[in-house]
Each structure stands twice: as structure tokens, then as C-alpha cells.
Amino acid sequence: MRKGIHPENYRLVAFKDMSNEDVFITKSAAVTKETIEVDGVEYPVVKMEISRSSHPFYTGKHKLVDTAGRIDKFKNKYSSFKK
């Protein structure tokens, strides 16, 4: 590994999913000014809009997209611009 290219301020950081209030703790060098208390220990906190606990792909609640219908709509819409 090359020296001097990796951050040296790794520490335990709490990542909080704002959509479902899930909190997980991992090592990070993310800069933050806020803190949160988890199990009696205070950690710096990084707030996220979406994480593994709320993303539709990981929760199994994703929707199938009809790409063929979208392509047909696009072709119909711009067919009048053909040369």
C-alpha cells in the first residue's frame, strides 16, 4: 500500500437513516459536527436519506419498470422529428 494517501482519522461513526430511524455504527473518516448516543456511548453521526435498511432493492419492495413501454412512448413522441 502507498503511504500518505489514506486518511488517518478513522473512528467509530454512527450512520442514521432518516427515513426509518435505523442507526448502524462503523469506522469512517466522515466529517460531522453532530453527535448521537447509542447504547450509552456518544458517537459522531452522519444523517442519510436512504440506506440498506430502507432502499427498495434491499428490502424487496422494488417495482418492475416496463422499459419496453417507455421505449415505445419515446419512439412515438419523437417519430415526427425523423428526417
Backbone as a ProteinNet text record, in pm:
[ID]
protein_1_A
[PRIMARY]
MRKGIHPENYRLVAFKDMSNEDVFITKSAAVTKETIEVDGVEYPVVKMEISRSSHPFYTGKHKLVDTAGRIDKFKNKYSSFKK
[TERTIARY]
84	0	88.5	48	123.5	100	201.5	191.1	146.7	71.4	32.7	-90.4	-159.1	-277.6	-408.5	-400.9	-520	-540.4	-666.2	-690	-649	-605.7	-561.2	-658.7	-769.8	-863.9	-984	-960.8	-1068.6	-1115	-1244.7	-1303.1	-1440.9	-1502.1	-1637.7	-1736.1	-1822.6	-1921.9	-2056.4	-2162.7	-2298.8	-2359.6	-2415.4	-2487.1	-2635.6	-2715	-2856.8	-2940.2	-3025.6	-3118.6	-3238.4	-3260.4	-3366.3	-3505.3	-3515.7	-3647.8	-3708.5	-3624	-3680	-3607.9	-3523.1	-3454.6	-3358.7	-3318.4	-3222.2	-3083.2	-3006.8	-2871.4	-2775.8	-2665.6	-2561.2	-2426.9	-2334.8	-2205.9	-2096.1	-2007.3	-1893.9	-1779	-1662.1	-1548.5	-1558.1	-1524.5	-1531.3	-1441.6	-1410.1	-1335.9	-1426.9	-1558.6	-1654.9	-1652.8	-1658.3	-1655	-1797.9	-1822.2	-1954.1	-1941.4	-2038.7	-2037.5	-2139.2	-2235.1	-2340.8	-2299	-2360.4	-2335.5	-2468.5	-2461.2	-2579.3	-2534	-2623.6	-2591.8	-2657	-2575.6	-2623.4	-2571	-2660.5	-2625.5	-2534.3	-2560.5	-2484.8	-2350.9	-2317.8	-2191.3	-2222.4	-2149.7	-2172.8	-2082.2	-2143.1	-2071.4	-2100.8	-2007.7	-2041.9	-2145.8	-2239.2	-2346.3	-2346.9	-2369.1	-2387.3	-2530.6	-2610.7	-2750.9	-2763.1	-2839.9	-2859.7	-3008.3	-3042.6	-3182.1	-3223.3	-3129.1	-3161.3	-3040	-3065.1	-2957	-3000.7	-2922	-2955.6	-3085.5	-3125	-3246.3	-3373.1	-3358.6	-3478	-3478	-3368.1	-3362	-3450.3	-3534.3	-3627.3	-3559.6	-3441.2	-3372.1	-3341.4	-3295	-3256.8	-3375.5	-3483.1	-3599.1	-3694.8	-3674.3	-3760.5	-3889.3	-3897.6	-4019.2	-4001.5	-3909.7	-3886.3	-3990.9	-4011.9	-4111.5	-4041.2	-4105.6	-4052.2	-4092.3	-3997	-4022	-4047.1	-4150.3	-4184	-4098.9	-3978.3	-3887.2	-3934.4	-3998.5	-4045.9	-4152.1	-4240.7	-4342.1	-4281.4	-4178.8	-4111	-4042.3	-3979.6	-3911.5	-4012.3	-4125.3	-4229.4	-4283.8	-4305	-4351.7	-4251.6	-4122.6	-4018.2	-4017.6	-4024.1	-4022.7	-4144.3	-4261.8	-4382.5	-4374.5	-4320.2	-4312.4	-4219.7	-4106.2	-4007.5	-4006.1	-4106.1	-4110.4	-4135.7	-4199.2	-4226.3	-4100	-3992.6	-3868.4	-3771.9	-3814.1	-3728.4	-3703.1	-3588.8	-3556.7	-3583.6
-118.2	0	124.6	224.8	350	426.7	491.9	568.7	711.1	769.3	909.3	938.7	836.1	863.4	830.1	763.3	724.5	815.5	848.8	932.8	859.6	937.4	877.5	901	966.3	999.9	905	774.5	677	667.7	660.6	646.4	582.7	540.2	485.7	599.4	583.7	685.1	616	681.5	630.1	689.3	604.2	647.6	627.5	733.5	728.8	748.6	651.4	659.4	741.5	855.4	946.4	898.3	807.9	762.2	660	582.7	483.3	481.2	580.1	596.6	481.9	402.3	294.7	355.4	303.7	352.3	234.4	250	148.6	217.6	147.3	205.2	132.8	211.3	156.9	256.7	214.4	306.2	393.9	520.9	614.8	734.5	807.4	932.7	1049.7	1026.3	1130	1242.9	1365.9	1483.5	1521	1538	1576	1651.9	1738.7	1817.3	1766.4	1686.6	1636.5	1505.9	1477.6	1351.4	1286.4	1157.4	1081.6	980.1	948.4	849.7	717.2	613.1	478.4	384.3	319.1	225.3	289	414.4	483.3	539.7	526.4	577.9	685.6	796	906.5	891.1	899.7	886.9	1008	1044.9	1142.5	1077.3	1155	1097.9	1159.5	1073.6	1115.6	1077.7	1177.3	1151.2	1122.6	1016.2	974.8	970.3	992.3	984.3	839.7	757.2	619	531.4	411.2	318.1	177	81.1	-59.3	-103.4	-37	-78.8	-16.1	81.7	144	145.7	105.7	107.4	-3.7	28.5	-71.6	-197.7	-187.1	-304.7	-403.9	-355	-443.1	-489.3	-411.5	-450.3	-540.3	-553.7	-637.7	-570.4	-440.5	-367.9	-285.4	-326.4	-251	-285.3	-192	-209.4	-246.7	-328.5	-359.7	-248	-203.5	-94.6	-153.1	-107	-151.6	-73.7	-123.3	-49.8	-53.2	-161.3	-169.3	-62.5	-42.6	61.1	199.6	221.3	351.3	378.2	275.3	292.3	323.3	253.7	280	422	467.8	605.3	705.8	681.5	770.9	774.1	656.5	649.8	720	700.1	766.4	917.1	962.5	1103.9	1175.7	1112.4	1178.2	1126.5	1049	998.9	1109.2	1216.5	1326.4	1406.7	1388.4	1462	1386	1269.4	1190.7	1264.6	1244.5	1306.7	1212.9
0	0	0	-76.9	-78.1	50.5	96.8	221.4	190.6	283.9	273.7	189.2	139.8	57	128.4	241.9	315.5	436.6	469.6	587.2	715	812.4	937.6	1052.8	1025.4	1132.2	1135.5	1113.8	1124.4	1268.9	1286.2	1419.2	1402.1	1510.6	1502.7	1480.7	1381.5	1345.4	1333	1381.6	1368.2	1241.9	1157.2	1037.6	1065.4	1050.1	1083.5	956.9	928.7	816.3	861.9	801.5	845.4	805.3	708.2	666.5	761.9	831.8	924.6	1059.4	1085.6	1214.7	1248.9	1150.1	1173.5	1192.9	1288.2	1316.8	1312.3	1239.4	1243.8	1262.2	1323.8	1361.2	1284.8	1226.5	1153.4	1158.7	1118.4	1115.5	991.1	1008	897.3	926.6	820.6	833.3	796.7	790.2	754.6	856.8	806.2	893.1	931.7	1060.6	1109.1	1240.1	1265.9	1389.5	1490.8	1444.9	1533.3	1599	1713.2	1782.9	1819.5	1849.1	1890.4	1994.8	2087.8	2190.5	2153.8	2144.9	2113.2	2221.1	2291.3	2398.9	2502.8	2536	2639.2	2595.2	2466.6	2413.7	2310.9	2314.9	2222.2	2100	1980.2	1853.4	1765.7	1677	1573.3	1482.2	1429.4	1348.1	1208.7	1107.7	969.6	933.3	893.3	859.5	710.1	678	539	508.3	383.8	341.2	313.9	271.4	236.4	267.7	313.6	345.4	310.7	350.9	320.5	385.9	494.1	564	505.9	415.7	359.1	205.7	142.2	-4.1	-60.3	-158.8	-212.5	-266.2	-320.5	-373	-261.9	-146.7	-37.1	46.2	48.1	127.9	50.3	-80.3	-162.8	-204.1	-189.7	-224.8	-352.2	-438.3	-560.9	-666.2	-757	-862.2	-991.8	-1070.5	-1202.1	-1297.8	-1377.4	-1471	-1609.1	-1673.8	-1808	-1907.5	-1934.1	-2022.2	-2167.1	-2208.4	-2347.2	-2371.7	-2276.9	-2291.6	-2295.4	-2219.2	-2218	-2351.3	-2407.1	-2535.2	-2645.1	-2644.2	-2744	-2731.3	-2609.3	-2589.2	-2645	-2619.6	-2667.7	-2820.1	-2882.5	-3029.1	-3088.8	-3029.3	-3078.8	-3062.9	-2953.4	-2925.5	-3023.8	-3057.2	-3141.1	-3285.5	-3324.4	-3460.3	-3563.1	-3522.6	-3615.4	-3649.2	-3574	-3598.3	-3689.4	-3737.7	-3825.6	-3956.1	-4014.1	-4143.6	-4255.8
[MASK]
+++++++++++++++++++++++++++++++++++++++++++++++++++++++++++++++++++++++++++++++++++

